[in-house]
């Protein structure tokens, strides 16, 4: 037997093939050794995925659980077969406990060095040096997640779910709370799962959200565009979320969102309205339910969801497209009425979001008006459309808190995942699941990309223009790049003659509260004092004087014609949307072709009709005219003859 112990894996393989399975205990054990070695090698080839690790441990236990393969007593082959049988039962039991579903994966992907997700096996009584290192590591993860981080406790760095005992889990969470306090953050346990395949004592893993306590309005801001057909319940849903009170079934919750009298009278949104929903550092909802002002919400919130309520009627399609292109939403929420299903502009709004590559999730509203079968039919209809070749989406129905946590994490990681919620604004059914989803939803850009944008020159896109008594001219929009401060000198344009004019930023307001510094990616309103409003229009940009902006009448774009009833040819006029620019342009030439039909591609040269615009190469383009629609990308600019060196010095650059 001593000689057998020194045999290599190849000899064990040979023995396994020669010794019959039922001849003796040695045959069963040799098979176990062989299979263990094979599985162990294969596990290394497959990056030690947990399925192979569990299988290896099963066979190792079969081998080690017997008295002694190399000892003095040899048991009968029947005893060996009985032990192997018990081992296979345990393996089946474990595989049954962790079915291969998307909601409860048997293992996690290996930990990434970058990003805001950290794996920790245990955090029990660390030394002072170790604690300082852990706190520094948490600060790095928070910076990567722009104020948010997710800790997986009881998980190895390779993603293996090991789990901790109840005592170790309590100690680890206590250490994690101390680390969060040191870096100025709070923790919230999102969910816990039980894993006990390593021992008879139950083990658990915990998923913990770490979020910075707000300071000086540096909260995480995510913009969500709300799409959907008319009368699907978009404004009512936002009213319930932001006001904290359920609807009465007749649209009471939406009244605070309307901006015009005709909207209140008809119940239909025709303009773009902005509403906010906050979450504090502990994940609690911060909204208007306690008579808070917008300024109080901003002071209390660590994370802000800014809803952009868009019009659903086809008559206001240009307003909806302008909101999608100029407000730069991070995500889009498509609201579908359960009783009407996919109707009206639902397909069109879904197509617009996909054309602009905005990640989209779906909310099926008004489930209180329908039977369960009707709701299921609407969900099946949505799933069928999402799986079509044009969409290539993976629908994920959210029915529990665990589903909401999983959907939020996968939705940000993979653009193909499309969560589907079914809820009611009247009864409040599943409304908490949507709030959990918003609370955990991470930003799409990391801190490195944010820093790169902030280091560029200032560029602010003008989307709205107001005149406020005792304040003067006010413009609203999004800071595309750089940093903007109070008192900063900028230039705005282009005017009709292609020039830029000087102005001074007097004050800044963000989410209806004062703000001294505006950073790239944030939306705000800027007060310009006594600057002449007649010189401003939507589609202008306010840039740093050091920038040499390129303005053009003509530009080329590579386009795809999505739909056109006849042929698309030279001389055709369309309304072009590029960022915050919206203007009619004429098709001057099609390279290599005389005309285009639905589904065809080409490089087209456009010319603006009214005035020149500020564009960038690589910008997404969307054009329409009646039922004609197309998308593309700006590939080349033909600069205007006017440039900054020809401008007059007095208040004009």
Buried (B, 14 or more C-beta within 10 A) or exposed (E): EEEEEEBEBEEBBBBBEEBEBEEBBBBBBBBBBBBBBBBBEEBEEEEBBBBBBBBBBBBBBBBEEBEEBEEEEBBEBEBBBEBBEEBEEBBEEBBEEBEEEEBEBBBBEBBEEEBBBBBBBBBBEBEEEEBEEBBEBBBBBBBBBBBBBBBBBBBBEBBBBBBBBEEBBEBBBEBBBBBBEBBEBBBBBBBBBEBBBEEEEEBBBBBBBBBBBBEEBEBBBBBBBBBBBBBBBBBBBBBBBBBBBBBEBEBBBBBBBBBEEEBBEEBBBBBBBBBBBBBBBEBEBBBBEEEBEBBBBBBBBBBBBBBBBBBBBEEBBEBBBBBBBBBBBBBBBBBBBBBBBBBBBBEBBBBBBBBBEBBBBBBBBBBBBBEEEBBBBBBEEBBEBBEEEEBEBBBBBBEEBBBBBBBBBBBBEEBEBBBBBBBBBBEBEBBEBBBBBBBBBBBBBBBEEBEEBBEBBBBBBBBBBEEEEEBBBBBBBBBBBBBBEBEBEBBBBBBEEBBBBBBBBBBBBBBEBEBEBBBBBBBBBBBBEEBEBEBBEBBBBBBBBEBEBBBBBBBBBBBBBBEBEEEBEBEBEBBBBBBBBBBBBBBEBBEEBEBBEBEBEBBBBBBBEEBBBBBEEEBBBBBBBEEBBBBBBBBEBEBBEBBBEEBEEEEBB
